[in-house]
């Protein structure tokens, strides 16, 4: 059984806006009341213990329109942002930065891709703002679908647009490239390429010091990222049982825990075959993928949220 290929892959196209001075001020003046409105809705949600978008709409919509000078659709997007923020948990009241991102839909933003221009709603009225992006982002914008986030970062404005990309047809293949996941080496493939975990550990350490949520690496997340990237190229992805792969000699087939001399080294107690333990594990998994039924699936849909 092979991994089911997705019909669509969710990607994000990020482009840079090039507003003039007055346009930049209009965008900032829009971000601030929108996020003030988010805090107003969040406070009401917390006090009333009402977190569903439908209920928050009835509770806050009229006040959001009247107090913060927002259009009807902008008010709806504000309420949606607050409701989404409470989906993870409802243990703490959510607070929003004054220049936090806000979402636009097609009612309050329109794209002129050939002209490299967007028409975007602000509290001062609609403005037409030029943008720049690479060829890849421009191609992605042709499949744009859903909301677009307006982001203010380090004095610059960006748009982050959700795009649906069709996966190519599955590629026929006669060989397998296996990836063995580990702690010291985050990944080793069956061609012998070693991907050190040093860079990942450095990022993890920095985030831990800053008390961000990212204090550990999820191998399931890495697997889903790999599957997601492969599907974009039409490459099928499978998951096999890795048990004993680092203890099995690929030459004589002997399975013995003594074959793993250390975290790094493999040396067969029967025939003496030796090498990098992770590379040997990857080769064993590659053979298993070719010769044995698949025992599990990877859900590539989860990978579309952070790539």
Secondary structure, 3 states (H helix, E strand, C coil): CCCCCCCEEEEEEEEEECCCHHHHHHHHHHHHHHHHHHHHHHHHHHHHCCCCHHHHHHHHHHHHHHHHCCCHHHHHHHHHHHHHHCCCCCCCCCCCCCCCCEEECCCCEEEEHHHCEEEECCCCCCEEEEEECCHHHHHHHCCEEEEEEEEEECCEEEEEEEEEEECCCCCCCCCCCCEEECCCEEEEECCCCEEECHHHHHHHHHHHHCCCCCCCCCHHHHHHHHHHHHHHCCCCCCECCCCCCCCECCCCCCECHHHECCCCEEECCCCCCEEEHHHHHHHHHHHHHHHCCCCECCCHHHHHHCC
